[in-house]
Amino acid sequence: MPIYGQFVLTDYTIEGGLWKIHFINHDPGGGNPSDYYVEFTVDEVPANINQNTLATTLKTRLGQKLNQTYAPLNTAIANGMTITLP
């Protein structure tokens, strides 16, 4: 799923040490959602936030959320990782 378009920052909350930031894409492309809720750690949202840093972080999070682009977890899945709890 390609990540493109304009994402309007609409609101946010903080829960459990995570910023839950709400973006709306009014033209997301066929079959894609228009509402996106993305979680960031407090460190990822600096006090001097600007459009470029937020865009980079948003693209990373959407890639992980929508396209499963986090390589370590993809490798674990491909290797059939099993977790055993006592």
Residue pairs with C-beta under 8 A, 6 or more apart in sequence:
1 32
1 66
1 67
2 29
3 59
3 62
3 63
3 66
3 67
4 29
5 25
5 27
5 28
5 29
6 25
6 26
6 27
7 23
7 24
7 25
7 36
7 58
8 23
8 24
8 25
8 26
9 21
9 22
9 23
9 54
10 22
10 23
10 24
11 21
11 22
12 19
12 20
12 21
12 22
13 19
13 20
14 20
14 42
17 41
17 42
18 39
18 40
18 41
18 42
19 39
19 40
19 41
19 42
19 44
19 45
20 37
20 38
20 39
21 37
21 38
21 39
21 40
21 45
22 35
22 36
22 37
23 35
23 36
23 37
23 38
23 58
24 34
24 35
24 36
25 32
25 33
25 34
25 36
26 34
28 34
36 62
38 58
38 61
38 62
38 65
39 61
40 57
40 61
44 57
45 54
45 57
46 53
63 69
64 70
68 74
